[in-house]
Amino acid sequence: MTYAEKYLYHQTQPLKLATDRAAGLGSLYALWQHQLLLGLLVMLVPPPIASFLIIRFVNLERQKQSAFGRYLARYMTRATEAVRLLGMIVMAIGAWLHSPAAMAAGLLVILFAWMRGLVFLG
């Protein structure tokens, strides 16, 4: 499997998904408390470490062969990843400003990015 394939399919690995969710929630809590440094550390340190370890040591062939893996190969472009990042930025700003509406909007952007292929059906 090439590095590009590993990079793509590691995004569906359960440990990576759990790390991203935990880092996201933890950082939003810290940002809500106006703990900027802690929020940024929690948001920006664990996910790349998890990515490195998974890409380096985990066999991702199962993810590649799954229906989700085929969906990912078709719809998870760099632009889609950028939209997911934009959603997290909106959520982070919403947490800082104590705006549940902005946080919900950011979450909707992230969900839209993940489900873009289902929304547009092809």
Phi, psi and omega in degrees: 000134181285165177299319180300319178294316178300318179299316180296308188282341179294339181294342180256000181291132185305320179295322178294315179299318179295319178297314180298317180295314181297317179295319179298310181295317179297318180291321178297320177298313180296318179294322176301325179276003182061037174258080188300309183299313179298316179301315180293321178297314180295323182287322193255348183264306184299317182301315179293328177294314178299317179300312180302311183295319180292314179298322184283320193242349186257137174282116185259012181300323179298318177296319181297320184278349183283164176299321178296322178297318178294321176299314181300317181299329183274322191247344184270083179269172175299323178296320178294320176297322178295322177295319176300316178298318177301319177299320179292323177297317178298317178297318181296317177296319177300319178296315180300319183272004182057046181245094176302327179296317178294321178296319178295320178297317178298319178297319178298322177298315179297313180297319177300317181298317180293327187254015183308316181295328178284325181291316183265356176048057173121000000 
